[in-house]
């Protein structure tokens, strides 16, 4: 019957007694499945990690701008990775750097959660924060 109609014979349920088969155009069926998967993928919300860099010598106004940027990113549903680069002799002042990072986090408010705690890799301090649900 499949040859006469120029379609494919597809086994739907091999465990059934007798096995269940269907006469369908398999290429068209596969295309429809891929089309549905593309639609589902397009509807998914992607969470990006946005980066904000601070320095040890950052000014008050510059810090406010970075805080506003971070708030905007968090409102959009993204995660924010805050990094502080320490160069040369700045590496000796880890206490000042961590204070700036804590102040930055406190400026963002109570509605955030730390997903990845403060980490130090060489001359780089970083923390990953997200909006609390």
C-alpha positions, -999 to +999 in steps of 0.1 A: +000+000+000+029+024+008+045+018-025+012+024-044+006+057-026+044+066-027+046+072+010+066+057+039+055+029+062+065+040+098+063+017+128+046+037+155+043+012+184+065-019+180+056-034+214+019-036+206+004-069+195+001-066+165+027-038+159+011-005+148+023+012+116+013+044+098+014+055+062+030+089+061+054+111+041+084+108+065+102+138+050+072+160+056+067+146+091+104+153+100+101+189+086+070+196+107+088+183+139+118+205+132+096+235+126+079+229+160+112+226+177+124+259+161+092+276+174+098+263+209+135+274+208+125+309+197+101+312+226+127+303+252+141+332+272+178+333+272+196+345+304+228+362+295+257+371+319+264+408+315+298+421+327+306+452+346+342+462+354+353+483+383+387+496+392+402+505+426+404+542+417+368+545+404+351+578+411+317+582+429+298+592+398+313+564+377+303+539+404+267+553+403+266+548+365+278+512+369+252+506+396+224+519+373+237+497+345+236+467+367+201+475+379+190+478+343+205+444+334+189+428+365+155+442+356+158+427+321+164+393+338+201+389+331+228+379+355+256+404+362+292+395+367+310+423+385+348+423+380+375+444+395+409+444+379+439+452+402+471+462+384+506+464+398+507+478+433+469+478+435+471+441+443+484+449+478+452+467+486+428+437+485+409+451+515+400+483+496+390+464+466+367+441+485+351+471+502+343+487+469+327+454+457+306+451+489+295+487+485+285+481+449+265+451+459+248+470+487+239+498+464+219+474+442+195+468+471+179+439+489+164+421+459+196+405+446+212+372+454+248+362+451+250+332+428+288+329+429+306+343+459+337+366+457+365+349+439+401+360+433+421+349+404+454+367+403+447+404+401+410+399+394+381+399+419+347+388+406+312+381+419+281+368+400+248+383+411+212+378+400+178+392+408+159+373+435+126+358+424 
